[in-house]
Amino acid sequence: MDNQKGWQEEQSYLNEVLRVIEGKGLDLNERAGTLKEDVLGIKKTFWDDVTLNFEDAEEALETMTSVKQQTEFLSERERSHKQIENELKALDRVKRTPYFGRVDFLEDGDQSKDVIYIGIHSVMDEKDENFIIYDWRAPISSLYYNYSPGKAMYTAPKETITGEMLLKRQYVIKNGKLQSMFDAEVTIGDALLHARMKK
């Protein structure tokens, strides 16, 4: 592949990934805002939505059940809001450096290769159907740091997948900008990878 053409293709892919990440961030921000309003609304009207009646044991039980249900609903909304906040933080980190590696893998028996981009978090496409970035801890990502181009394999949850690594590429991406890339011929040890992930 021509170096200039390769660079343009990689820049184009990076731009698409950043566009998807931006869209997911907007969606999450909208959901976070709705959930925050829900939480504030529930807290504001908590006791208005609960019927307090302790006249007898049956009424008291109904009251306690009502309080429990309202409390559980509030807790669920708060948990959901916290989860979205964590997802937004992860997306913000991914946006700065979406991925650091790529592996092209042709599984035995397949006609077309899988192009696998590897980063610090998994990201799916807009329809949440396919991964556009794989988390570095995913089984398929082990190809990147265990093998050089040539015969390769990885262990999936139910089977071992064998095939051929056609390409192994490294990237330097800072603040969403492609700084450099090069095709690698060596394996990357676990210790080195873990050290890189902690930076």
Secondary structure, 3 states (H helix, E strand, C coil): CCHHHHHHHHHHHHHHHHHHHHHHHHHHHHHHHHHHHHHHHHHHHCCCCCCCCCCCHHHHHHHHHHHHHHHHHHHHHHHHHHHHHHHHHHHHHHHHCCCCEEEEEEECCCCCCEEEEEECCCEECCCCCCEEEEECCCHHHHHHHHCCCEEEEEECCCCEEEEEEEEEEEEEEECCEEEEEEECCCCCCHHHHHHHHCC
